[in-house]
């Protein structure tokens, strides 16, 4: 299509160029000749009239003082600027003006045609009959100003012809665009269809039958492409969604298998460690009861008992992580109650340079499970949050709300969102993907076990929910815990 349009334009512009190339030189030569003849005729008529007046005046001069008066006449002729040369001769002698005009080096002949001889001086002679003798008055007039006028007129003529040629080409281009406009529109429509934009119908109005038929065929092809394109787009979207869902499930499965393997190992170690700690704690307590309270041995045994209790707490956390603990208090409860109780405990241990803000929901949100596990979620997340701000201080925000439909939750149904936010140092993107792995910690030795977030992850999954972490370095961290509502959880359990 582009080739057809360009061919039409090239043909029309070529015709205009051929006409201009054939007629422009002839037109220029003809008009130049007319301009030159006009300027030359005006110049010749002017100098001939002036020389005739000078000859008449020479004829009336007094014979008694002829030489002086003749030189005065010649001086006046040259001083007037009308002539560049003036001479009177009678065959035996010549009179020139006192100004001293240059004598021509070549023979002077009358120029009956303007511009002859190439000397740019127009010579004219008049024979003057006097009573005493016949003399000849010869005058030379400068042709240079008139030649300059002729050259200026020719330049203006060239400019006018160039403007005419450019205007002709512009008009030819415009005419080609007007003629080819339907074809250009049809070409653009075809390009849109080829580029994938098949929804705009091809409605090309043209009196040219070939263009009308071409528009009809392209419109039929476009309609066929619409159906094919929609079907392919649907298949591509379904394929992309399926691939994304598969990748997400694969990542979750790998993560779950890794945590399950470590959890199984941790559970076994915890059981064995608990078996070891039980007799130590039992015999230490028995020995403490039989020892005087104020003795040094009693103090040492108290330290042993306290250490044993700390060890059992660690075992309890490992068992919680491995999800081998039973939850005897399972039921529906208001999520606000355990969250408020956990925050009350946190306020007692959080430094004063950290502000705790709790945004309670306006309506009751009930979830299914063990309230103590929710307390542990808040305690673990709150402990991580205030430890990230203990040096610089900041704000620890906790909120409860219902999940928005636009939030990216894998399961369907209603959810309660427990959100814990801090303004601490944040987490690097490379570390954010590993924070829920067991025993993973960035703290120094002795400051953490790396089980806090793993325990939270295990609790949330055991309650049928999800946890999401969002963080940027120097901008704080936000944990979002999605817990299914009580009605949803009961229906899911009943369905199993």
C-alpha positions in Angstrom: 0.0 0.0 0.0 2.8 2.4 0.8 4.4 1.6 -2.5 1.2 2.5 -4.4 0.8 5.8 -2.5 4.4 6.7 -3.0 4.3 5.8 -6.7 1.3 8.1 -7.2 3.0 10.9 -5.5 6.2 10.4 -7.4 4.4 10.3 -10.8 2.5 13.6 -10.1 5.6 15.4 -8.8 7.7 14.0 -11.8 5.1 15.5 -14.3 5.4 18.9 -12.6 9.2 18.7 -12.6 9.3 17.8 -16.3 7.0 20.7 -17.2 9.1 23.1 -15.1 12.3 21.8 -16.6 11.0 22.3 -20.2 9.2 25.6 -19.8 11.3 27.4 -17.1 14.4 28.1 -19.3 12.3 29.3 -22.2 10.2 31.5 -19.9 13.3 32.9 -18.2 15.1 33.7 -21.5 12.0 35.3 -23.0 11.3 37.5 -20.0 15.0 38.4 -19.6 15.1 39.5 -23.3 12.0 41.7 -22.7 13.4 43.2 -19.5 16.8 43.9 -21.1 15.2 45.4 -24.2 13.1 47.7 -22.1 15.9 49.0 -20.0 18.2 49.4 -23.1 15.5 51.3 -25.0 14.9 53.6 -22.1 18.6 54.3 -21.7 19.2 54.9 -25.5 16.2 57.2 -25.8 17.4 59.2 -22.8 21.0 59.6 -24.0 20.0 60.4 -27.5 17.7 63.1 -26.4 20.3 64.6 -24.1 23.0 64.5 -26.8 20.6 66.2 -29.3 20.1 69.0 -26.8 23.9 69.4 -26.4 24.3 69.5 -30.2 21.6 72.2 -30.6 23.3 74.3 -27.9 26.7 73.8 -29.6 25.2 75.1 -32.9 24.2 78.4 -31.3 27.6 79.3 -29.8 29.1 82.7 -30.7 31.9 82.1 -33.4 34.1 84.9 -31.9 34.5 83.0 -28.6 33.8 79.4 -29.8 36.7 77.6 -28.2 36.1 79.0 -24.7 32.4 78.5 -24.9 32.7 75.0 -26.4 35.0 73.9 -23.5 32.5 75.4 -21.1 29.8 73.3 -22.7 31.9 70.2 -22.5 32.6 70.9 -18.8 29.0 71.3 -18.0 28.1 68.0 -19.8 30.6 66.0 -17.8 29.9 67.9 -14.5 26.2 67.0 -14.9 27.0 63.3 -14.7 25.1 62.5 -17.8 28.2 61.6 -19.8 31.7 60.2 -19.0 33.3 61.5 -22.3 32.8 64.6 -24.4 34.7 65.8 -27.4 34.4 68.3 -30.3 36.4 67.8 -33.5 36.5 69.5 -36.9 38.9 67.2 -38.7 42.0 69.2 -37.9 41.8 69.5 -34.2 39.9 68.3 -31.1 38.5 70.1 -28.1 38.2 68.4 -24.7 36.8 69.7 -21.4 39.1 71.3 -18.9 38.2 68.6 -16.3 40.4 66.2 -18.2 38.2 63.3 -19.0 40.1 60.2 -20.2 40.6 59.7 -23.9 39.4 56.3 -25.1 42.3 54.0 -26.1 40.3 52.3 -28.8 38.5 53.9 -31.8 35.2 55.4 -30.9 32.3 54.2 -32.9 28.7 55.0 -32.6 26.8 52.3 -30.6 23.5 51.7 -32.4 22.8 48.8 -30.0 23.0 49.0 -26.3 25.9 47.0 -24.7 28.0 46.6 -27.9 31.8 46.5 -27.9 32.0 45.3 -24.3 33.4 48.6 -23.0 30.2 49.6 -21.0 30.2 53.0 -22.7 27.6 54.1 -25.2 29.1 56.5 -27.8 27.0 58.8 -29.9 28.0 61.5 -32.5 26.2 64.5 -33.9 27.4 66.6 -36.8 26.8 70.3 -36.1 26.9 72.7 -39.1 28.2 76.1 -38.1 28.6 79.2 -40.3 32.4 79.0 -40.3 32.8 75.2 -40.4 31.2 71.8 -39.6 32.1 70.1 -36.3 31.4 66.8 -34.8 30.1 66.4 -31.1 30.9 63.0 -29.7 29.6 62.0 -26.3 30.1 58.8 -24.2 27.5 57.6 -21.7 28.1 55.0 -18.9 26.1 51.9 -19.4 27.0 50.4 -15.9 24.0 51.7 -13.9 21.6 50.4 -16.5 23.4 47.1 -16.7 23.2 46.8 -12.9 19.5 47.4 -13.1 19.2 44.7 -15.8 21.1 42.2 -13.6 19.0 43.1 -10.6 15.8 42.6 -12.6 17.1 39.2 -13.8 17.9 38.2 -10.2 14.4 39.1 -9.2 13.1 37.1 -12.1 15.1 34.1 -11.0 13.7 34.4 -7.5 10.2 34.7 -8.8 10.6 31.6 -10.9 12.1 29.7 -8.0 9.1 30.7 -5.8 6.9 29.6 -8.6 8.7 26.2 -8.9 8.5 25.6 -5.1 4.9 26.6 -5.1 4.2 24.3 -8.0 5.9 21.4 -6.2 4.0 22.2 -2.9 0.8 22.3 -4.8 1.6 19.0 -6.5 2.4 17.4 -3.2 -0.8 18.7 -1.7 -2.8 17.4 -4.7 -1.1 14.0 -4.4 -2.0 13.9 -0.7 -5.6 14.7 -1.5 -5.8 12.1 -4.2 -4.0 9.5 -2.1 -5.8 10.3 1.2 -8.2 7.4 1.1 -5.3 5.0 0.3 -3.2 6.5 3.1 -6.1 6.0 5.6 -6.6 2.5 4.5 -2.9 1.8 4.8 -2.9 3.2 8.4 -5.9 1.1 9.3 -4.1 -2.0 7.9 -1.1 -1.2 10.0 -3.2 -1.0 13.1 -4.7 -4.3 12.3 -1.3 -5.8 11.7 -0.1 -4.3 15.0 -2.9 -6.0 17.0 -5.4 -3.2 17.2 -8.3 -5.1 15.6 -11.2 -3.5 17.4 -11.6 -0.4 15.3 -13.7 -1.1 12.2 -12.4 -0.2 8.8 -14.9 2.2 7.3 -13.2 4.0 4.3 -15.3 6.2 2.1 -13.9 6.6 -1.4 -15.2 6.9 -4.9 -12.5 4.7 -6.2 -13.9 1.2 -6.7 -10.6 -0.6 -6.1 -10.1 1.1 -2.7 -13.7 0.3 -1.7 -13.2 -3.4 -2.5 -9.9 -3.5 -0.7 -11.5 -1.9 2.4 -14.2 -4.6 2.2 -11.7 -7.5 2.2 -9.6 -6.0 5.0 -12.7 -5.5 7.1 -13.6 -9.1 6.7 -10.1 -10.2 7.7 -10.2 -7.9 10.7 -13.5 -9.4 11.9 -11.9 -12.9 11.7 -8.8 -11.7 13.5 -11.0 -10.3 16.4 -12.3 -13.7 17.3 -8.9 -15.4 17.0 -7.1 -12.6 19.0 -9.7 -12.8 21.8 -9.3 -16.6 22.0 -5.5 -16.4 22.0 -5.5 -13.6 24.7 -7.8 -15.7 26.9 -5.5 -18.7 26.5 -2.4 -16.6 27.3 -3.9 -15.1 30.4 -5.0 -18.5 31.6 -1.6 -19.9 31.0 0.2 -17.0 32.8 -2.2 -17.3 35.8 -1.6 -21.1 35.9 2.2 -20.7 35.7 2.2 -18.0 38.5 -0.1 -20.2 40.7 2.1 -23.2 40.0 5.3 -21.3 40.9 3.7 -19.9 44.0 2.6 -23.4 45.1 6.0 -24.8 44.4 7.7 -22.2 46.5 5.2 -22.7 49.3 5.6 -26.5 49.1 9.4 -26.2 49.2 9.2 -23.9 52.1 6.8 -26.1 54.0 8.9 -29.2 53.3 12.0 -27.5 54.6 10.3 -26.2 57.7 8.6 -29.6 58.3 11.9 -31.4 58.0 13.6 -29.0 60.5 10.5 -29.1 62.7 10.6 -32.9 62.8 14.2 -32.8 63.8 13.6 -30.0 66.4 10.6 -31.9 67.8 12.7 -35.1 68.3 15.5 -33.1 69.9 13.0 -31.3 72.1 11.5 -34.5 73.4 14.9 -36.0 74.2 16.0 -32.8 75.8 12.8 -32.7 77.8 13.4 -36.3 79.0 16.8 -35.2 80.2 15.6 -32.0 81.9 12.7 -33.7 83.7 14.9 -35.7 86.2 17.3 -32.8 86.6 14.4 -30.4 87.5 12.8 -33.1 89.8 15.9 -33.9 91.8 16.9 -30.3 92.0 13.5 -29.4 93.5 13.7 -32.3 95.9 17.2 -31.3 97.0 16.0 -27.7 97.4 13.2 -28.8 99.7 15.6 -30.7 102.0 18.2 -27.9 102.1 18.1 -25.0 104.6 16.7 -21.9 102.8 19.6 -19.6 103.8 22.4 -21.9 102.9 24.7 -21.4 99.9 23.6 -24.8 98.6 20.0 -23.6 98.6 20.9 -20.6 96.4 22.8 -22.8 94.0 19.9 -25.3 93.7 17.5 -22.3 93.1 19.7 -21.2 90.2 19.7 -24.8 88.9 15.9 -24.9 89.1 15.6 -21.5 87.4 17.9 -22.6 84.6 15.9 -25.9 84.2 12.7 -23.9 83.9 14.3 -21.7 81.2 15.4 -24.8 79.4 11.9 -26.2 79.5 10.5 -22.9 78.1 13.0 -23.3 75.2 11.8 -26.9 74.7 8.2 -25.6 74.8 9.0 -23.1 72.0 10.6 -25.8 69.9 7.6 -28.0 70.3 5.3 -25.2 69.4 7.4 -24.6 66.3 7.3 -28.3 65.4 3.5 -28.1 65.9 3.4 -31.1 68.2 1.7 -29.3 71.1 -1.9 -29.8 71.7 -4.2 -26.8 72.1 -6.8 -27.7 74.7 -8.6 -24.4 74.5 -9.9 -24.4 70.9 -13.0 -22.3 70.2 -14.3 -19.1 68.8 -13.1 -15.9 70.6 -12.8 -12.2 70.1 -9.4 -11.4 68.6 -9.2 -8.1 70.4 -9.0 -9.7 73.9 -5.7 -11.7 73.5 -4.1 -8.9 71.5 -4.9 -6.4 74.3 -3.6 -8.7 77.0 -0.4 -9.3 75.0 0.1 -5.6 74.6 -0.4 -5.0 78.3 2.5 -7.5 78.9 4.6 -5.8 76.2 4.2 -2.3 77.8 5.9 -3.6 80.9 9.1 -4.6 79.1 9.2 -2.1 76.2 11.5 0.8 76.8 10.0 4.2 77.4 11.4 5.6 74.1 9.0 3.3 72.1 5.4 4.3 71.8 2.8 1.4 71.5 -0.4 2.3 69.6 -3.3 -0.1 69.3 -6.0 0.5 66.7 -8.9 -1.6 67.9 -11.6 -2.6 65.5 -15.0 -0.8 65.7 -16.8 -4.1 65.6 -16.0 -7.5 67.2 -13.9 -9.8 65.0 -14.1 -13.5 66.1 -11.6 -16.1 65.1 -11.3 -19.8 65.8 -8.4 -21.3 67.8 -6.5 -20.9 71.0 -6.3 -17.3 72.4 -3.0 -18.0 74.0 -1.5 -18.7 70.6 -2.7 -15.3 69.4 -1.0 -13.8 72.5 2.2 -15.6 71.6 2.0 -14.2 68.0 1.6 -10.7 69.3 4.4 -11.2 71.9 6.9 -12.6 69.4 6.2 -10.0 66.7 6.1 -7.2 69.3 9.4 -8.3 70.8 11.0 -8.3 67.4 9.6 -4.9 66.7 10.8 -3.2 69.9 14.2 -4.8 69.6 14.6 -3.2 66.1 13.9 0.2 67.7 15.5 -0.1 71.2 18.5 2.1 70.3 16.7 4.9 68.3 13.2 4.6 69.7 10.1 4.8 67.6 6.5 3.7 67.3 5.1 0.2 67.5 1.7 0.0 65.9 -0.8 -2.9 66.3 -4.1 -3.0 64.5 -7.0 -5.4 63.9 -9.3 -5.2 60.9 -11.2 -7.2 58.3 -9.2 -8.1 55.2 -10.0 -6.1 52.1 -11.1 -8.1 49.0 -8.1 -6.7 47.0 -5.5 -8.1 49.3 -3.5 -11.0 47.9 -4.7 -13.9 50.1 -4.2 -17.4 48.7 -7.4 -18.9 50.3 -10.9 -17.6 49.8 -13.3 -16.3 52.4 -13.3 -13.7 55.2 -10.1 -13.0 57.2 -9.1 -11.0 60.2 -5.8 -9.1 59.7 -3.5 -8.6 62.7 -1.0 -6.0 61.6 2.2 -5.2 63.6 4.3 -2.3 62.4 7.6 -0.8 63.6 9.7 2.2 62.5 13.0 0.5 63.1 15.9 -0.2 60.8 14.1 -2.6 58.5 15.2 -5.8 56.8 17.4 -6.1 53.7 15.6 -7.7 50.7 18.1 -10.6 50.6 17.2 -11.5 54.2 13.5 -11.0 54.0 12.9 -14.3 52.2 14.6 -16.3 55.1 13.2 -14.7 58.2 10.6 -17.5 58.8 13.3 -20.2 58.6 14.1 -22.0 61.9 17.2 -20.8 63.7 17.7 -18.0 61.2 18.7 -14.8 63.0 20.8 -11.6 62.4 21.3 -10.9 66.0 24.5 -11.5 67.9 25.2 -14.8 69.8 23.1 -14.8 73.0 20.5 -12.3 71.9 18.2 -14.6 70.0 17.5 -18.2 69.1 16.0 -17.7 65.6 12.8 -19.4 66.6 10.5 -16.4 67.2 9.3 -15.9 63.7 9.4 -19.6 63.0 7.0 -20.2 65.9 4.7 -17.5 64.7 4.8 -19.0 61.2 3.9 -22.5 62.6 1.1 -21.1 64.8 -0.5 -19.1 61.9 -0.4 -22.1 59.6 -1.9 -24.4 62.3 -4.8 -21.9 62.6 -5.3 -22.0 58.8 -4.0 -18.5 58.1 -1.1 -16.8 56.4 1.6 -14.3 57.4 3.3 -11.7 55.1 6.3 -9.5 55.9 6.9 -6.2 54.2 10.1 -4.2 54.9 12.5 -1.7 53.5 15.9 -0.7 55.0 15.6 2.4 57.3 11.8 2.4 56.8 10.6 -0.1 59.3 8.9 -3.5 59.0 5.2 -4.6 58.8 3.9 -8.1 59.6 0.4 -8.9 58.4 -1.2 -12.0 59.9 -4.3 -13.3 58.2 -6.5 -15.5 60.4 -9.7 -17.0 59.1 -12.9 -15.8 60.7 -14.6 -18.2 63.2 -17.5 -19.0 60.9 -15.1 -19.7 58.0 -12.9 -21.9 60.1 -15.8 -24.0 61.4 -17.1 -24.5 57.9 -13.7 -25.6 56.7 -13.3 -28.1 59.5 -16.8 -29.5 59.0 -16.1 -29.9 55.3 -13.0 -32.0 56.1 
